[in-house]
Amino acid sequence: MSFPDVSAPIRAALLAEATVIANLSAYAGSYPVFTRRPVPPDAPERVIMVSPDVSVDDADGIDDQRPRLVRDITIYGLNKNVTEYRVVETLARAVRDLFHRNRHAITVTDWAVVDIVTRGPMPAPVDDDSEVARLVTLTIQLAKKN
């Protein structure tokens, strides 16, 4: 079975969300929502990083494929003051609200999106106390007939 890449649909959904865009700075003709590491050195202080597949398993049926993909979305910012800290939290909640139990949030070519469940936001690792990060985990159930 080949698993679809959901990076582009997740990024597109994030870029279409008003709360996300309102809380990010313009960057390189778009906004700093990245689907690969490392983040460019000239990126703004606040960015969103969509991980590659964290895990992939399946719940296939007799005549269909049902992959379950897990992705992490991490929002990073500076911990300069309470306002900056709260913006990261606002972004994390917006990401959760966008995807949680909203199978229409993304479109994956040749696949039906059966469900999306989120976990978080929760604190994510940072290098030091000058940064803040929040993590939202997506579990995406897809399906298609064989």
KOLRO-848482 format. One record per atom (N, C-alpha, C, CB): residue number from 1; atom name; residue in one letter; x, y, z. Coordinates in pm, whole numbers, plus 50000, padded with zeros to 5 digits. Glycine has a CB too. Example, Ala and Ser with C-alpha at 12.3 -4.5 7.8 and 13.67 -1.06 7.14 Angstrom:
BEGIN
n, atom, res, east, north, up
1, N, A, 51319, 49431, 50780
1, CA, A, 51230, 49550, 50780
1, C, A, 51320, 49670, 50780
1, CB, A, 51131, 49553, 50905
2, N, S, 51285, 49775, 50708
2, CA, S, 51367, 49894, 50714
2, C, S, 51290, 50003, 50787
2, CB, S, 51408, 49940, 50572
This chain:
BEGIN
n, atom, res, east, north, up
1, N, M, 50084, 49883, 50000
1, CA, M, 50000, 50000, 50000
1, C, M, 50089, 50123, 50000
1, CB, M, 49904, 50000, 50121
2, N, S, 50052, 50219, 49921
2, CA, S, 50125, 50346, 49925
2, C, S, 50045, 50446, 50008
2, CB, S, 50150, 50401, 49780
3, N, F, 50116, 50514, 50094
3, CA, F, 50051, 50612, 50179
3, C, F, 50061, 50750, 50115
3, CB, F, 50114, 50612, 50321
4, N, P, 49952, 50823, 50116
4, CA, P, 49957, 50957, 50055
4, C, P, 50035, 51053, 50144
4, CB, P, 49814, 51010, 50032
5, N, D, 50092, 51154, 50081
5, CA, D, 50161, 51260, 50154
5, C, D, 50057, 51367, 50188
5, CB, D, 50280, 51320, 50071
6, N, V, 50037, 51391, 50315
6, CA, V, 49937, 51490, 50357
6, C, V, 49999, 51625, 50393
6, CB, V, 49859, 51436, 50476
7, N, S, 50128, 51643, 50365
7, CA, S, 50194, 51769, 50398
7, C, S, 50129, 51888, 50330
7, CB, S, 50341, 51763, 50360
8, N, A, 50113, 51880, 50199
8, CA, A, 50056, 51993, 50124
8, C, A, 49912, 52023, 50167
8, CB, A, 50059, 51963, 49975
9, N, P, 49824, 51923, 50183
9, CA, P, 49688, 51956, 50231
9, C, P, 49685, 52018, 50370
9, CB, P, 49604, 51831, 50231
10, N, I, 49771, 51973, 50461
10, CA, I, 49775, 52032, 50595
10, C, I, 49823, 52176, 50586
10, CB, I, 49867, 51950, 50688
11, N, R, 49929, 52199, 50509
11, CA, R, 49981, 52336, 50493
11, C, R, 49876, 52427, 50432
11, CB, R, 50108, 52337, 50406
12, N, A, 49808, 52379, 50328
12, CA, A, 49704, 52459, 50264
12, C, A, 49592, 52495, 50362
12, CB, A, 49645, 52384, 50144
13, N, A, 49553, 52399, 50445
13, CA, A, 49447, 52426, 50544
13, C, A, 49493, 52531, 50645
13, CB, A, 49409, 52295, 50619
14, N, L, 49617, 52523, 50689
14, CA, L, 49669, 52621, 50784
14, C, L, 49674, 52761, 50721
14, CB, L, 49809, 52580, 50831
15, N, L, 49716, 52768, 50595
15, CA, L, 49726, 52898, 50528
15, C, L, 49590, 52958, 50495
15, CB, L, 49806, 52884, 50401
16, N, A, 49486, 52877, 50497
16, CA, A, 49350, 52926, 50471
16, C, A, 49277, 52966, 50599
16, CB, A, 49271, 52820, 50398
17, N, E, 49337, 52941, 50713
17, CA, E, 49272, 52969, 50842
17, C, E, 49304, 53113, 50885
17, CB, E, 49319, 52868, 50949
18, N, A, 49200, 53194, 50903
18, CA, A, 49217, 53337, 50932
18, C, A, 49295, 53363, 51061
18, CB, A, 49081, 53403, 50942
19, N, T, 49268, 53290, 51167
19, CA, T, 49339, 53313, 51294
19, C, T, 49487, 53281, 51280
19, CB, T, 49277, 53228, 51406
20, N, V, 49518, 53180, 51204
20, CA, V, 49660, 53145, 51182
20, C, V, 49730, 53258, 51108
20, CB, V, 49672, 53012, 51102
21, N, I, 49675, 53302, 50998
21, CA, I, 49738, 53405, 50916
21, C, I, 49748, 53537, 50994
21, CB, I, 49659, 53426, 50786
22, N, A, 49646, 53568, 51071
22, CA, A, 49646, 53694, 51147
22, C, A, 49758, 53699, 51251
22, CB, A, 49512, 53715, 51215
23, N, N, 49808, 53583, 51292
23, CA, N, 49909, 53578, 51397
23, C, N, 50048, 53538, 51347
23, CB, N, 49867, 53483, 51502
24, N, L, 50066, 53537, 51214
24, CA, L, 50197, 53510, 51155
24, C, L, 50240, 53630, 51071
24, CB, L, 50193, 53381, 51069
25, N, S, 50370, 53649, 51060
25, CA, S, 50425, 53753, 50973
25, C, S, 50438, 53700, 50831
25, CB, S, 50561, 53803, 51025
26, N, A, 50420, 53788, 50734
26, CA, A, 50442, 53749, 50595
26, C, A, 50587, 53706, 50579
26, CB, A, 50407, 53866, 50497
27, N, Y, 50607, 53606, 50493
27, CA, Y, 50742, 53555, 50472
27, C, Y, 50752, 53495, 50332
27, CB, Y, 50780, 53448, 50579
28, N, A, 50845, 53544, 50252
28, CA, A, 50876, 53488, 50119
28, C, A, 50752, 53473, 50032
28, CB, A, 50945, 53353, 50134
29, N, G, 50666, 53572, 50032
29, CA, G, 50547, 53569, 49949
29, C, G, 50434, 53485, 50005
29, CB, G, 50581, 53520, 49815
30, N, S, 50449, 53434, 50125
30, CA, S, 50345, 53354, 50188
30, C, S, 50354, 53377, 50340
30, CB, S, 50361, 53200, 50152
31, N, Y, 50346, 53269, 50415
31, CA, Y, 50358, 53276, 50560
31, C, Y, 50447, 53162, 50608
31, CB, Y, 50217, 53269, 50628
32, N, P, 50508, 53175, 50725
32, CA, P, 50605, 53076, 50771
32, C, P, 50539, 52948, 50828
32, CB, P, 50693, 53137, 50877
33, N, V, 50485, 52869, 50735
33, CA, V, 50431, 52737, 50767
33, C, V, 50517, 52639, 50688
33, CB, V, 50275, 52724, 50732
34, N, F, 50599, 52562, 50758
34, CA, F, 50699, 52478, 50693
34, C, F, 50664, 52330, 50707
34, CB, F, 50837, 52505, 50751
35, N, T, 50699, 52253, 50604
35, CA, T, 50673, 52109, 50605
35, C, T, 50803, 52029, 50599
35, CB, T, 50583, 52070, 50488
36, N, R, 50914, 52095, 50621
36, CA, R, 51042, 52024, 50628
36, C, R, 51139, 52105, 50713
36, CB, R, 51102, 51999, 50487
37, N, R, 51234, 52035, 50768
37, CA, R, 51338, 52099, 50848
37, C, R, 51466, 52105, 50767
37, CB, R, 51362, 52023, 50981
38, N, P, 51554, 52196, 50796
38, CA, P, 51546, 52299, 50899
38, C, P, 51465, 52419, 50850
38, CB, P, 51686, 52342, 50941
39, N, V, 51421, 52499, 50945
39, CA, V, 51355, 52625, 50913
39, C, V, 51461, 52717, 50853
39, CB, V, 51287, 52689, 51041
40, N, P, 51429, 52789, 50747
40, CA, P, 51529, 52881, 50688
40, C, P, 51580, 52981, 50793
40, CB, P, 51468, 52956, 50567
41, N, P, 51708, 53016, 50785
41, CA, P, 51766, 53105, 50887
41, C, P, 51704, 53245, 50889
41, CB, P, 51915, 53117, 50864
42, N, D, 51643, 53287, 50778
42, CA, D, 51583, 53420, 50775
42, C, D, 51433, 53419, 50808
42, CB, D, 51603, 53482, 50638
43, N, A, 51382, 53306, 50855
43, CA, A, 51240, 53296, 50891
43, C, A, 51210, 53387, 51010
43, CB, A, 51203, 53148, 50924
44, N, P, 51085, 53434, 51019
44, CA, P, 51049, 53518, 51134
44, C, P, 51054, 53440, 51266
44, CB, P, 50911, 53576, 51114
45, N, E, 51033, 53513, 51375
45, CA, E, 51042, 53454, 51509
45, C, E, 50932, 53351, 51535
45, CB, E, 51036, 53562, 51615
46, N, R, 50815, 53371, 51477
46, CA, R, 50702, 53281, 51500
46, C, R, 50679, 53199, 51375
46, CB, R, 50573, 53361, 51539
47, N, V, 50684, 53066, 51388
47, CA, V, 50667, 52976, 51274
47, C, V, 50583, 52855, 51314
47, CB, V, 50804, 52930, 51220
48, N, I, 50530, 52790, 51212
48, CA, I, 50459, 52664, 51231
48, C, I, 50533, 52557, 51153
48, CB, I, 50308, 52675, 51186
49, N, M, 50558, 52445, 51218
49, CA, M, 50629, 52335, 51156
49, C, M, 50538, 52212, 51153
49, CB, M, 50762, 52304, 51234
50, N, V, 50517, 52158, 51032
50, CA, V, 50439, 52035, 51015
50, C, V, 50540, 51922, 50998
50, CB, V, 50340, 52044, 50891
51, N, S, 50534, 51823, 51083
51, CA, S, 50630, 51713, 51080
51, C, S, 50599, 51618, 50964
51, CB, S, 50629, 51636, 51213
52, N, P, 50697, 51535, 50929
52, CA, P, 50665, 51420, 50843
52, C, P, 50581, 51322, 50925
52, CB, P, 50795, 51352, 50787
53, N, D, 50542, 51210, 50865
53, CA, D, 50463, 51111, 50938
53, C, D, 50539, 51067, 51063
53, CB, D, 50431, 50989, 50848
54, N, V, 50473, 51079, 51177
54, CA, V, 50528, 51032, 51304
54, C, V, 50506, 50882, 51314
54, CB, V, 50463, 51106, 51426
55, N, S, 50389, 50837, 51270
55, CA, S, 50362, 50694, 51261
55, C, S, 50258, 50671, 51153
55, CB, S, 50314, 50637, 51397
56, N, V, 50261, 50550, 51101
56, CA, V, 50166, 50508, 50998
56, C, V, 50123, 50367, 51032
56, CB, V, 50229, 50517, 50853
57, N, D, 49994, 50346, 51042
57, CA, D, 49943, 50210, 51054
57, C, D, 49816, 50202, 50971
57, CB, D, 49917, 50171, 51203
58, N, D, 49748, 50092, 50979
58, CA, D, 49629, 50079, 50896
58, C, D, 49522, 49999, 50966
58, CB, D, 49664, 50015, 50763
59, N, A, 49400, 50018, 50914
59, CA, A, 49283, 49944, 50961
59, C, A, 49211, 49895, 50835
59, CB, A, 49189, 50032, 51053
60, N, D, 49288, 49836, 50743
60, CA, D, 49234, 49796, 50614
60, C, D, 49118, 49699, 50628
60, CB, D, 49343, 49734, 50530
61, N, G, 49029, 49707, 50529
61, CA, G, 48919, 49613, 50519
61, C, G, 48949, 49511, 50411
61, CB, G, 48788, 49686, 50491
62, N, I, 48849, 49432, 50374
62, CA, I, 48867, 49329, 50272
62, C, I, 48894, 49391, 50135
62, CB, I, 48745, 49239, 50266
63, N, D, 48821, 49497, 50102
63, CA, D, 48838, 49556, 49970
63, C, D, 48866, 49705, 49975
63, CB, D, 48714, 49530, 49887
64, N, D, 48924, 49750, 50086
64, CA, D, 48962, 49891, 50094
64, C, D, 49087, 49908, 50177
64, CB, D, 48848, 49974, 50152
65, N, Q, 49150, 50024, 50158
65, CA, Q, 49269, 50062, 50234
65, C, Q, 49229, 50173, 50329
65, CB, Q, 49387, 50107, 50139
66, N, R, 49275, 50165, 50452
66, CA, R, 49242, 50266, 50552
66, C, R, 49366, 50303, 50635
66, CB, R, 49129, 50216, 50645
67, N, P, 49458, 50375, 50575
67, CA, P, 49577, 50415, 50652
67, C, P, 49542, 50519, 50759
67, CB, P, 49685, 50471, 50559
68, N, R, 49614, 50510, 50868
68, CA, R, 49601, 50607, 50977
68, C, R, 49739, 50672, 50993
68, CB, R, 49552, 50538, 51113
69, N, L, 49744, 50803, 50966
69, CA, L, 49868, 50878, 50968
69, C, L, 49869, 50971, 51089
69, CB, L, 49887, 50958, 50838
70, N, V, 49982, 50981, 51155
70, CA, V, 49997, 51072, 51268
70, C, V, 50100, 51177, 51231
70, CB, V, 50038, 50995, 51398
71, N, R, 50062, 51303, 51248
71, CA, R, 50149, 51417, 51220
71, C, R, 50149, 51511, 51338
71, CB, R, 50104, 51491, 51091
72, N, D, 50263, 51574, 51364
72, CA, D, 50273, 51678, 51466
72, C, D, 50279, 51814, 51400
72, CB, D, 50397, 51655, 51556
73, N, I, 50206, 51908, 51456
73, CA, I, 50215, 52048, 51414
73, C, I, 50264, 52125, 51536
73, CB, I, 50076, 52103, 51361
74, N, T, 50380, 52189, 51521
74, CA, T, 50440, 52261, 51633
74, C, T, 50445, 52410, 51599
74, CB, T, 50581, 52208, 51665
75, N, I, 50402, 52490, 51694
75, CA, I, 50406, 52635, 51680
75, C, I, 50519, 52685, 51768
75, CB, I, 50268, 52702, 51718
76, N, Y, 50613, 52759, 51708
76, CA, Y, 50728, 52813, 51781
76, C, Y, 50721, 52965, 51784
76, CB, Y, 50860, 52766, 51716
77, N, G, 50764, 53022, 51894
77, CA, G, 50774, 53167, 51906
77, C, G, 50872, 53203, 52015
77, CB, G, 50636, 53229, 51936
78, N, L, 50895, 53333, 52027
78, CA, L, 50984, 53379, 52133
78, C, L, 50904, 53406, 52259
78, CB, L, 51060, 53505, 52089
79, N, N, 50969, 53386, 52371
79, CA, N, 50907, 53404, 52501
79, C, N, 50951, 53539, 52559
79, CB, N, 50944, 53289, 52598
80, N, K, 50938, 53645, 52477
80, CA, K, 50983, 53779, 52518
80, C, K, 50898, 53837, 52630
80, CB, K, 50982, 53873, 52398
81, N, N, 50767, 53817, 52617
81, CA, N, 50673, 53875, 52713
81, C, N, 50545, 53793, 52709
81, CB, N, 50645, 54027, 52681
82, N, V, 50451, 53828, 52795
82, CA, V, 50328, 53750, 52804
82, C, V, 50248, 53755, 52674
82, CB, V, 50243, 53801, 52920
83, N, T, 50253, 53867, 52604
83, CA, T, 50178, 53879, 52478
83, C, T, 50229, 53780, 52375
83, CB, T, 50187, 54022, 52424
84, N, E, 50360, 53773, 52357
84, CA, E, 50419, 53679, 52262
84, C, E, 50387, 53535, 52300
84, CB, E, 50571, 53699, 52254
85, N, Y, 50397, 53507, 52429
85, CA, Y, 50365, 53373, 52480
85, C, Y, 50221, 53336, 52447
85, CB, Y, 50388, 53367, 52633
86, N, R, 50129, 53429, 52471
86, CA, R, 49987, 53403, 52447
86, C, R, 49955, 53387, 52299
86, CB, R, 49904, 53515, 52505
87, N, V, 50027, 53454, 52211
87, CA, V, 50003, 53439, 52067
87, C, V, 50034, 53296, 52024
87, CB, V, 50089, 53539, 51987
88, N, V, 50139, 53237, 52076
88, CA, V, 50172, 53098, 52046
88, C, V, 50059, 53008, 52094
88, CB, V, 50306, 53057, 52112
89, N, E, 50008, 53034, 52212
89, CA, E, 49896, 52955, 52263
89, C, E, 49770, 52973, 52176
89, CB, E, 49865, 52993, 52407
90, N, T, 49745, 53096, 52133
90, CA, T, 49630, 53124, 52045
90, C, T, 49642, 53047, 51915
90, CB, T, 49618, 53275, 52016
91, N, L, 49761, 53047, 51858
91, CA, L, 49785, 52972, 51734
91, C, L, 49762, 52822, 51755
91, CB, L, 49928, 52997, 51682
92, N, A, 49811, 52770, 51865
92, CA, A, 49795, 52627, 51892
92, C, A, 49648, 52590, 51906
92, CB, A, 49872, 52588, 52020
93, N, R, 49571, 52673, 51975
93, CA, R, 49428, 52645, 51988
93, C, R, 49358, 52656, 51854
93, CB, R, 49363, 52741, 52088
94, N, A, 49399, 52751, 51770
94, CA, A, 49340, 52765, 51636
94, C, A, 49369, 52642, 51551
94, CB, A, 49394, 52891, 51567
95, N, V, 49490, 52588, 51562
95, CA, V, 49526, 52466, 51488
95, C, V, 49438, 52350, 51536
95, CB, V, 49678, 52431, 51507
96, N, R, 49424, 52337, 51665
96, CA, R, 49339, 52230, 51718
96, C, R, 49196, 52246, 51668
96, CB, R, 49341, 52230, 51873
97, N, D, 49142, 52366, 51680
97, CA, D, 49004, 52390, 51638
97, C, D, 48984, 52366, 51488
97, CB, D, 48963, 52533, 51673
98, N, L, 49084, 52399, 51409
98, CA, L, 49075, 52379, 51265
98, C, L, 49059, 52231, 51229
98, CB, L, 49199, 52436, 51195
99, N, F, 49136, 52145, 51294
99, CA, F, 49141, 52005, 51254
99, C, F, 49057, 51908, 51336
99, CB, F, 49280, 51960, 51258
100, N, H, 49033, 51935, 51463
100, CA, H, 48970, 51835, 51551
100, C, H, 48829, 51801, 51505
100, CB, H, 48967, 51885, 51695
101, N, R, 48809, 51674, 51475
101, CA, R, 48680, 51621, 51431
101, C, R, 48625, 51694, 51309
101, CB, R, 48579, 51630, 51545
102, N, N, 48717, 51746, 51227
102, CA, N, 48678, 51818, 51106
102, C, N, 48741, 51751, 50985
102, CB, N, 48719, 51968, 51114
103, N, R, 48679, 51646, 50937
103, CA, R, 48735, 51571, 50824
103, C, R, 48736, 51652, 50696
103, CB, R, 48657, 51443, 50802
104, N, H, 48663, 51761, 50693
104, CA, H, 48660, 51847, 50574
104, C, H, 48773, 51951, 50574
104, CB, H, 48527, 51918, 50564
105, N, A, 48857, 51950, 50676
105, CA, A, 48966, 52047, 50686
105, C, A, 49070, 52027, 50576
105, CB, A, 49033, 52038, 50822
106, N, I, 49088, 51903, 50531
106, CA, I, 49185, 51875, 50425
106, C, I, 49120, 51790, 50316
106, CB, I, 49310, 51804, 50482
107, N, T, 49177, 51802, 50198
107, CA, T, 49139, 51717, 50085
107, C, T, 49264, 51645, 50038
107, CB, T, 49073, 51801, 49968
108, N, V, 49255, 51514, 50029
108, CA, V, 49369, 51432, 49987
108, C, V, 49329, 51363, 49857
108, CB, V, 49410, 51327, 50098
109, N, T, 49399, 51395, 49750
109, CA, T, 49367, 51342, 49618
109, C, T, 49359, 51189, 49619
109, CB, T, 49471, 51388, 49516
110, N, D, 49251, 51136, 49563
110, CA, D, 49225, 50992, 49550
110, C, D, 49190, 50922, 49681
110, CB, D, 49345, 50926, 49490
111, N, W, 49174, 50996, 49788
111, CA, W, 49142, 50937, 49918
111, C, W, 49024, 51010, 49981
111, CB, W, 49265, 50942, 50012
112, N, A, 48948, 50938, 50062
112, CA, A, 48845, 51000, 50145
112, C, A, 48906, 51022, 50283
112, CB, A, 48715, 50910, 50153
113, N, V, 48883, 51140, 50339
113, CA, V, 48926, 51167, 50476
113, C, V, 48811, 51123, 50566
113, CB, V, 48965, 51320, 50498
114, N, V, 48833, 51019, 50643
114, CA, V, 48729, 50962, 50728
114, C, V, 48717, 51039, 50859
114, CB, V, 48758, 50814, 50756
115, N, D, 48832, 51074, 50918
115, CA, D, 48830, 51142, 51047
115, C, D, 48965, 51205, 51073
115, CB, D, 48792, 51044, 51160
116, N, I, 48962, 51313, 51149
116, CA, I, 49084, 51373, 51203
116, C, I, 49059, 51398, 51350
116, CB, I, 49123, 51507, 51127
117, N, V, 49148, 51348, 51432
117, CA, V, 49139, 51370, 51576
117, C, V, 49269, 51436, 51620
117, CB, V, 49114, 51234, 51654
118, N, T, 49258, 51535, 51707
118, CA, T, 49378, 51602, 51756
118, C, T, 49403, 51567, 51902
118, CB, T, 49365, 51754, 51740
119, N, R, 49526, 51586, 51940
119, CA, R, 49566, 51576, 52081
119, C, R, 49648, 51702, 52109
119, CB, R, 49649, 51443, 52112
120, N, G, 49621, 51766, 52219
120, CA, G, 49690, 51890, 52251
120, C, G, 49599, 52010, 52232
120, CB, G, 49816, 51906, 52165
121, N, P, 49653, 52128, 52241
121, CA, P, 49795, 52162, 52243
121, C, P, 49861, 52129, 52377
121, CB, P, 49812, 52310, 52212
122, N, M, 49988, 52098, 52364
122, CA, M, 50069, 52067, 52481
122, C, M, 50206, 52132, 52464
122, CB, M, 50083, 51911, 52501
123, N, P, 50278, 52156, 52571
123, CA, P, 50412, 52214, 52559
123, C, P, 50502, 52126, 52473
123, CB, P, 50475, 52234, 52698
124, N, A, 50585, 52191, 52393
124, CA, A, 50681, 52120, 52308
124, C, A, 50822, 52162, 52349
124, CB, A, 50656, 52149, 52156
125, N, P, 50921, 52078, 52321
125, CA, P, 51059, 52111, 52359
125, C, P, 51111, 52235, 52286
125, CB, P, 51150, 51993, 52331
126, N, V, 51190, 52313, 52357
126, CA, V, 51259, 52429, 52301
126, C, V, 51403, 52426, 52350
126, CB, V, 51189, 52562, 52341
127, N, D, 51487, 52509, 52286
127, CA, D, 51628, 52510, 52323
127, C, D, 51654, 52577, 52458
127, CB, D, 51708, 52581, 52217
128, N, D, 51578, 52682, 52489
128, CA, D, 51598, 52753, 52616
128, C, D, 51472, 52831, 52652
128, CB, D, 51721, 52847, 52608
129, N, D, 51477, 52902, 52764
129, CA, D, 51359, 52973, 52813
129, C, D, 51322, 53096, 52731
129, CB, D, 51380, 53015, 52955
130, N, S, 51404, 53133, 52635
130, CA, S, 51371, 53248, 52551
130, C, S, 51272, 53210, 52440
130, CB, S, 51498, 53307, 52490
131, N, E, 51241, 53081, 52428
131, CA, E, 51148, 53033, 52327
131, C, E, 51029, 52964, 52394
131, CB, E, 51219, 52936, 52230
132, N, V, 50919, 52957, 52319
132, CA, V, 50801, 52885, 52363
132, C, V, 50750, 52805, 52244
132, CB, V, 50690, 52982, 52420
133, N, A, 50696, 52687, 52271
133, CA, A, 50641, 52605, 52163
133, C, A, 50522, 52525, 52215
133, CB, A, 50749, 52510, 52105
134, N, R, 50427, 52505, 52126
134, CA, R, 50311, 52422, 52155
134, C, R, 50293, 52321, 52043
134, CB, R, 50183, 52508, 52173
135, N, L, 50253, 52201, 52079
135, CA, L, 50241, 52089, 51987
135, C, L, 50095, 52042, 51980
135, CB, L, 50333, 51973, 52029
136, N, V, 50048, 52022, 51857
136, CA, V, 49917, 51962, 51834
136, C, V, 49942, 51839, 51746
136, CB, V, 49816, 52064, 51765
137, N, T, 49895, 51724, 51790
137, CA, T, 49913, 51600, 51714
137, C, T, 49784, 51568, 51641
137, CB, T, 49954, 51483, 51806
138, N, L, 49796, 51540, 51511
138, CA, L, 49682, 51501, 51429
138, C, L, 49689, 51351, 51402
138, CB, L, 49679, 51581, 51296
139, N, T, 49578, 51282, 51416
139, CA, T, 49565, 51144, 51370
139, C, T, 49461, 51148, 51259
139, CB, T, 49524, 51045, 51489
140, N, I, 49506, 51117, 51139
140, CA, I, 49423, 51129, 51019
140, C, I, 49391, 50990, 50967
140, CB, I, 49493, 51215, 50910
141, N, Q, 49263, 50957, 50960
141, CA, Q, 49218, 50829, 50904
141, C, Q, 49170, 50853, 50762
141, CB, Q, 49103, 50766, 50992
142, N, L, 49232, 50782, 50667
142, CA, L, 49196, 50793, 50526
142, C, L, 49134, 50661, 50479
142, CB, L, 49321, 50828, 50440
143, N, A, 49071, 50664, 50362
143, CA, A, 49014, 50539, 50306
143, C, A, 49001, 50551, 50155
143, CB, A, 48876, 50507, 50370
144, N, K, 49015, 50436, 50088
144, CA, K, 48982, 50427, 49947
144, C, K, 48963, 50280, 49911
144, CB, K, 49093, 50491, 49859
145, N, K, 48880, 50256, 49812
145, CA, K, 48854, 50121, 49765
145, C, K, 48974, 50069, 49688
145, CB, K, 48727, 50116, 49676
146, N, N, 48997, 49939, 49697
146, CA, N, 49104, 49876, 49619
146, C, N, 49069, 49874, 49472
146, CB, N, 49131, 49733, 49668
